[in-house]
Amino acid sequence: MRLDLHVDYTERALRELGVKASAKVQRVLHGLYVADEHETTEFFKGAPLFDSPLDLVFWESHYGRLTSIHAMAHQNRLPTSETLAEIQAWNEFYQALILGTLSVPARTRMVDLPCRVATIFQGMHFTLKAFFDEGKADHIRDLALGTLLHLLQDTYTRSHCVRDRTGHIKRFLCYRDQGIIGHLSNDDVPALHRDRMMEATRGCLQALLLDGRPFCFDPYLVLSQKTQTSGAGGF
């Protein structure tokens, strides 16, 4: 989804929940940019999520192995369940960071994390940097919430994921074989699913920002009985 739309939908949800502007809310909104702009380190105040060449991380998150951070398959002809499992792993990881149940020492390798997201990084050498360093824990947690919202909203975006009329997931798309114009011109939520996406966004903010409790992602990630393997989707 285009970044301006991520921000618009999230700000609308915040208004509907009666959440007022604050430094914390601004950090959550900045977190919406993390998945698309790894190279923009100002959002981390010098503490990027991945201690790796930033152009490599950007490439991997759009064309390589880490595209599930955008709710997309990393290659064609993957079963829908495989990409879904990665999305669920990212969700668990982000929520553990947000709620403070996962304490990650600085410079921990992603592959060594004690959670499912580690399996995505098999054969890679990315490390975490500055997670829960003194003075930055709240900052990182707020950014993680914005990044989780980005992922959740991307699962409803037509150039990322195909849902049936009931909202169940039929297929995840693969970015590397899509044309950039086709992708961007379809990088929004279909009107049919917009209310459900907004419901999910409000629920995520209510649980993790306002109540400090886990958010149940599962009702928004139900697979269709007729799934298809990944592909460009005609874009």
C-alpha positions in Angstrom: 0.0 0.0 0.0 1.2 3.5 -0.7 2.7 5.2 2.3 0.3 8.1 2.2 -2.6 5.7 2.4 -1.1 3.8 5.3 -0.9 7.1 7.2 -4.4 8.3 6.2 -6.0 5.0 7.3 -4.1 4.9 10.6 -4.8 8.5 11.4 -8.5 7.9 10.7 -8.5 5.0 13.0 -6.8 7.0 15.7 -9.4 9.8 15.4 -12.2 7.2 15.6 -10.7 5.9 18.8 -10.4 9.4 20.2 -6.6 9.2 20.5 -4.9 12.6 20.7 -1.6 13.5 19.1 1.5 12.8 21.2 5.1 11.9 20.8 4.2 8.3 21.2 1.5 8.4 18.5 4.0 10.2 16.2 6.5 7.4 16.6 3.8 4.8 15.7 3.0 6.8 12.6 6.8 6.9 11.8 6.8 3.1 12.2 4.5 2.9 9.1 7.5 3.9 7.0 9.9 1.3 8.4 9.1 -1.5 5.9 9.3 0.8 2.9 12.2 3.1 3.9 14.9 1.1 5.7 17.4 3.5 4.3 15.7 6.4 6.2 17.5 5.9 9.4 16.1 9.1 11.0 13.1 7.0 12.0 15.4 4.9 14.2 17.4 7.8 15.5 20.5 6.1 14.4 19.4 2.6 15.5 18.2 0.7 12.4 16.3 -2.6 12.9 18.8 -4.5 10.8 22.6 -3.9 11.1 23.2 -4.6 7.4 23.8 -2.6 4.3 20.6 -0.7 4.1 20.3 -1.0 0.3 20.5 -4.8 0.7 17.7 -4.8 3.3 15.5 -2.6 1.1 16.1 -5.0 -1.9 15.4 -8.1 0.2 12.1 -6.6 1.6 10.8 -5.8 -1.9 12.4 -8.3 -4.3 14.1 -10.9 -2.1 13.5 -13.2 0.8 11.8 -10.7 3.2 8.8 -9.7 1.1 6.4 -11.3 3.7 7.1 -8.1 5.7 4.7 -6.6 3.1 2.3 -9.5 3.0 3.7 -10.8 -0.3 5.3 -14.0 -1.4 9.1 -14.1 -2.0 8.7 -16.1 -5.2 6.2 -17.4 -7.6 4.2 -20.7 -7.2 4.5 -20.7 -3.4 1.5 -22.2 -1.4 -0.6 -19.5 0.3 0.0 -21.3 3.6 3.7 -20.7 3.4 3.5 -17.0 3.1 0.8 -16.9 5.7 3.0 -18.7 8.2 5.7 -16.0 7.7 3.2 -13.2 8.2 2.1 -14.9 11.4 5.7 -15.1 12.5 6.3 -11.4 11.9 3.1 -10.7 13.8 4.3 -12.7 16.8 7.7 -11.0 16.7 6.3 -7.5 16.5 3.8 -8.1 19.3 6.5 -9.5 21.5 8.5 -6.4 21.0 5.6 -4.1 21.5 4.4 -5.7 24.7 8.0 -6.1 26.1 7.8 -9.9 26.3 10.8 -10.4 24.0 14.1 -8.9 25.3 16.6 -8.8 22.5 20.2 -7.9 23.3 21.9 -5.5 20.9 23.5 -7.2 17.9 21.6 -10.4 18.2 21.4 -12.3 14.9 17.9 -12.6 13.5 18.5 -16.3 12.9 19.2 -16.8 16.7 16.0 -15.2 17.9 13.9 -17.4 20.2 10.8 -17.1 18.0 9.4 -18.3 14.6 10.6 -15.3 12.6 14.1 -16.7 13.0 13.4 -19.4 10.4 12.9 -16.7 7.7 16.5 -15.7 8.1 18.1 -19.1 7.6 21.3 -18.5 5.6 21.2 -14.8 6.1 23.5 -12.7 8.4 21.3 -9.8 9.5 21.5 -8.8 13.1 19.3 -6.7 15.3 20.7 -3.5 16.6 19.8 -1.4 19.6 16.7 -3.3 20.6 16.0 -2.5 24.2 19.2 -0.5 24.7 18.7 1.9 27.6 16.7 4.9 26.5 15.4 3.4 23.3 13.0 0.6 24.4 9.8 2.6 24.1 11.0 4.1 20.8 11.6 0.7 19.3 8.2 -0.7 20.6 6.3 2.2 19.1 8.0 1.8 15.7 7.2 -1.9 15.9 3.5 -1.1 16.3 3.6 1.1 13.2 5.4 -1.7 11.3 2.8 -4.2 12.4 0.0 -1.9 11.2 1.7 -1.6 7.8 1.8 -5.4 7.5 -1.8 -5.8 8.6 -3.0 -3.2 6.1 -0.9 -4.7 3.3 -2.9 -8.0 3.6 -5.9 -6.1 2.4 -4.1 -4.3 -0.5 -5.1 -5.6 -4.0 -1.5 -5.6 -5.4 -0.3 -7.6 -2.4 -3.0 -10.1 -1.6 -6.1 -11.5 -3.3 -9.2 -12.0 -1.0 -12.5 -13.5 -2.0 -15.8 -11.7 -1.5 -16.0 -12.9 2.1 -12.6 -11.5 2.9 -10.8 -14.8 3.0 -7.3 -15.0 1.5 -7.0 -16.7 -1.8 -3.6 -15.8 -2.9 -0.5 -13.8 -2.0 1.2 -12.0 -4.9 4.9 -11.7 -5.8 6.3 -8.2 -6.3 9.4 -9.1 -8.4 7.3 -10.1 -11.5 4.9 -7.2 -11.3 5.2 -4.0 -13.3 5.9 -1.0 -11.1 3.0 1.0 -12.7 0.6 -1.9 -12.4 1.6 -2.4 -8.7 1.3 1.3 -7.7 -2.0 1.9 -9.5 -3.5 -1.0 -7.6 -1.8 -0.3 -4.3 -4.9 0.4 -2.2 -7.6 -1.6 -0.4 -10.7 -2.5 -2.5 -13.9 -0.8 -1.4 -15.4 -4.2 -0.6 -12.7 -4.9 2.1 -12.1 -1.3 3.4 -14.4 -1.5 6.4 -12.9 -4.8 7.5 -9.4 -3.4 7.2 -10.3 -0.3 9.2 -11.9 -2.6 11.9 -8.6 -4.5 12.0 -6.6 -1.3 12.3 -8.7 0.0 15.1 -8.6 -3.3 16.9 -4.8 -3.4 16.7 -4.4 0.1 18.0 -7.0 -0.5 20.8 -5.2 -3.6 22.0 -1.6 -2.7 21.7 -1.5 1.0 22.0 -4.4 1.7 24.5 -4.9 -1.5 26.4 -1.4 -3.0 26.5 -2.7 -6.5 25.6 -2.1 -8.8 22.6 -4.1 -8.3 19.4 -5.7 -11.4 17.8 -4.6 -11.3 14.2 -6.1 -14.7 13.2 -9.7 -13.5 12.3 -8.2 -11.3 9.6 -5.9 -14.0 8.2 -8.4 -16.7 7.3 -7.6 -18.7 4.2 -10.2 -19.4 1.5 -11.1 -23.0 0.8 -9.9 -22.4 -2.8 -6.4 -20.9 -2.5 -3.9 -20.4 -5.4 -0.1 -20.4 -5.5 1.6 -17.0 -5.7 2.2 -15.0 -8.8 2.2 -11.5 -10.3 -1.6 -11.3 -10.3 -1.8 -9.6 -13.7 -0.1 -6.4 -12.4 
